[in-house]
Amino acid sequence: MQIPELYNLYLQYTSIQTDTRKIKQDDLFFALKGPNFNGNQFALQAITAGAAYAIVDEAIATANERIIQVPDVLQALQELAHHHRKQFIGTDKNIPFIAVTGSNGKTTSKELIHAVLSSSYTTYTTAGNLNNHIGIPLTILKIKQDAEIAIIEMGANHQKEIEGYCVYTMPTHGVITNCGKAHLEGFGGEEGIRKGKGELFDYLRLNSGTAFVMWDYDYLQEMSIGIPNLVTYGTHDATVTGHVKDSSELLSVSISSGADIDDIKTNLVGEYNLPNVLLAVAIGKYFNVPGEKIKAALEDYVPSNSRSQLIKKDGNHIILDAYNANPTSMKAAIDNFARMDGMDKVLILGGMMELGNESLHEHQNLVDLISTYPWKSVVLVGGDFKRTNHPYLYFDNSTQAKVWFHTQHFNGSNILIKGSRSTQMEKVLE
């Protein structure tokens, strides 16, 4: 079956599923394959569960007219998304597609941008962090014809990945939040990270796109050279400028220029979220969202999913930032936590992943940074923290750390819990 034919089928059955456990009546089931699973083996099960059709790339022993075979299911999914994306290009409808990538802050930025733009436009965006080679086409295929703006988050851990996403996402606008020490192993070092993330700017440069650029970062200024349309944000010399008004508990931001907005009192923790807030303001102003709506949207946004969450429990102030971690975000979180008001500060940090040969060095750097501040307690969990030289408590996993935490009966303490997704540091609070 050719993509146009498959698209006609999609127009009849617009809900797509890749997991038979979540099949609903009249879904289209795409039988994806991975290292530990083969969706082709569950095609008939999907049909029995209510799927209208199952798209496979292997012969199925039992014939069924509702099973459609293609050369490659993943490629078919991505080409279908590309075909759908092109339906939003034309003289009568040409909606902005904003791509968001970066080493840190991309999901928070995406959520803040969505909060601002959806106050004035019918806006579709990536759910959660479905930002990879499967999640991005699924996100695109959930965009309906009433869309006025789409926001697509792009994650990557190696070069040429962002370039591939741009082929079927076709972004008209884009932002690289930053280029930090994340996925060093896959990208091949910091220069490789900039090259890989810069593939988004390369696409915008070649396709007369618009880039939103954090002007405080010299490397992003350099990476954006040649892009025809730039909108800048930062603490100075930018289209939209602002600064931290207060970060003793939750972050408050003052806008200095580019938008007539009173101080924004967010529900975010940490000065490191300033660029994310300024980006959302800059994008809101660019798309003519009224200042009062920008302010209200940013103040109403409450982080979830273990991202910069402030939790008040048992008399403690707990910062749960356990969705992801890399050397850059860890350093920012530790420094910010050390500067925040409050006594009896407790650090509970999980190991960082995908750092390759730099892993032990980067973990030791963090231990050395921790030692420069006074803490009530420090707990290190998993990863290469085990191989570092330090005087702190160490546990192999978050389950062990949870047992320790609940025996301490903390009250009136300030606690930071952060780590890579695989360490599941949120379990400490369970």
PELIN-V312722 format. One record per pair of residues at least 6 apart in sequence whose C-alpha atoms are under 6 Angstrom apart, sorted by the first residue. I is the first residue (numbers start at 1). J is the second residue. D is the distance in Angstrom with one decimal. If there is no record, write none. Layout:
# PELIN-V312722
I;J;D  I;J;D
This chain:
# PELIN-V312722
15;27;5.1  16;27;5.5  16;28;4.8  17;29;5.0  18;29;5.6  18;30;5.2  20;46;5.4  25;50;4.5  25;51;5.7  26;50;5.9  26;51;4.7  26;52;4.3  27;51;4.6  27;52;5.6  28;51;5.8  28;52;5.8  28;53;5.2  28;54;6.0  29;54;4.6  30;54;5.9  30;55;4.9  31;39;4.0  31;40;5.1  31;55;6.0  31;56;5.3  32;39;5.0  33;39;5.6  40;56;5.7  43;54;5.8  53;66;4.8  53;67;5.7  54;67;4.8  55;68;4.8  55;69;5.8  56;69;4.8  56;73;6.0  57;69;5.2  57;70;5.0  57;71;5.4  57;72;5.3  57;73;5.7  78;137;5.5  81;137;5.1  81;140;5.9  81;141;5.6  82;168;4.3  88;94;5.4  95;148;5.6  95;149;5.7  96;149;5.2  96;172;5.7  97;150;4.8  97;151;5.9  97;171;4.9  97;172;5.3  98;151;4.7  98;171;5.7  98;173;4.6  98;174;5.1  99;151;6.0  99;152;4.8  99;153;5.8  99;171;5.8  99;174;4.5  100;153;4.7  100;154;5.9  100;174;5.8  100;175;5.1  101;154;5.0  101;176;5.0  102;176;4.8  102;177;4.8  102;178;5.0  102;179;5.8  103;178;5.8  103;179;5.2  103;180;5.3  103;182;5.8  109;276;5.0  112;280;5.9  113;280;4.8  115;297;5.5  116;294;5.3  116;297;5.3  121;148;6.0  122;147;5.4  122;148;5.2  123;147;5.9  123;148;6.0  123;149;4.9  123;150;5.6  124;150;4.8  125;150;5.7  125;151;4.6  125;152;5.8  126;139;5.6  126;152;5.5  131;153;5.3  131;154;4.8  131;155;5.2  132;155;5.8  157;183;5.3  157;186;5.3  158;186;4.7  158;187;4.5  159;187;5.9  159;196;4.5  162;199;5.9  163;199;5.3  172;209;5.0  173;209;5.6  173;210;4.6  173;211;5.6  174;211;5.0  175;211;5.8  175;212;5.1  179;194;5.9  180;328;5.6  181;327;5.7  181;328;5.6  182;326;5.3  183;354;5.0  183;355;5.8  184;355;4.8  185;354;5.4  185;355;4.9  185;356;4.3  187;193;5.3  205;227;4.3  208;228;5.8  210;229;4.6  210;230;5.7  211;230;5.1  212;230;6.0  212;231;4.8  212;232;5.6  213;232;4.8  214;232;6.0  214;233;5.1  214;234;5.5  215;232;5.8  215;233;5.7  215;234;5.4  216;234;5.6  232;238;5.0  232;239;5.0  233;239;5.6  233;240;4.7  233;241;5.7  234;241;5.0  235;241;4.9  235;242;5.1  235;243;5.9  239;258;5.6  240;257;5.5  240;258;4.3  240;282;5.8  241;255;6.0  241;256;5.3  241;257;5.2  242;254;5.4  242;255;4.1  242;256;4.8  243;253;5.8  243;254;5.5  244;253;4.8  245;252;5.2  245;253;5.0  245;254;5.7  246;252;5.0  248;340;5.0  248;341;5.2  250;267;5.8  250;268;5.6  250;269;4.9  251;266;5.6  251;268;5.7  251;269;5.6  252;264;5.5  252;265;4.4  252;266;5.8  253;263;5.6  253;264;5.1  254;263;4.6  261;291;5.6  264;295;6.0  265;299;5.7  266;299;4.7  267;302;5.6  269;308;5.4  303;309;5.9  306;320;5.5  306;321;5.1  306;322;5.3  306;323;5.4  307;321;4.6  307;323;5.9  308;320;5.9  308;321;4.7  309;319;5.6  309;320;5.1  310;318;5.7  310;319;4.7  311;317;6.0  311;318;5.0  315;411;5.1  315;412;4.9  316;411;5.5  316;412;4.8  316;413;4.9  316;414;5.8  317;414;4.8  318;414;5.9  318;415;4.7  318;416;5.9  319;416;4.8  320;417;5.1  321;418;4.9  322;418;4.4  322;419;5.0  322;425;5.7  323;421;5.2  324;419;5.9  324;420;4.2  324;421;5.0  325;352;5.9  325;419;5.1  325;420;4.5  326;352;5.7  344;376;5.1  344;413;5.0  345;375;5.3  345;376;5.3  345;414;4.7  345;415;5.7  346;376;5.5  346;377;4.8  346;378;5.9  346;415;4.6  347;378;4.7  347;415;6.0  347;416;5.1  348;378;6.0  348;379;4.7  348;380;6.0  348;417;4.9  349;380;5.0  349;417;5.8  349;418;5.0  349;419;5.5  350;380;6.0  350;381;4.5  350;382;6.0  350;419;4.0  350;423;5.9  351;381;6.0  351;382;5.2  351;383;4.3  351;419;5.9  352;420;5.3  360;384;5.7  363;385;5.9  364;388;5.5  378;392;5.8  379;393;4.8  379;394;5.7  380;394;4.8  381;394;5.7  381;395;4.9  381;396;5.6  381;397;5.6  382;396;4.6  382;397;5.4  398;425;5.6  398;428;6.0  402;428;4.0
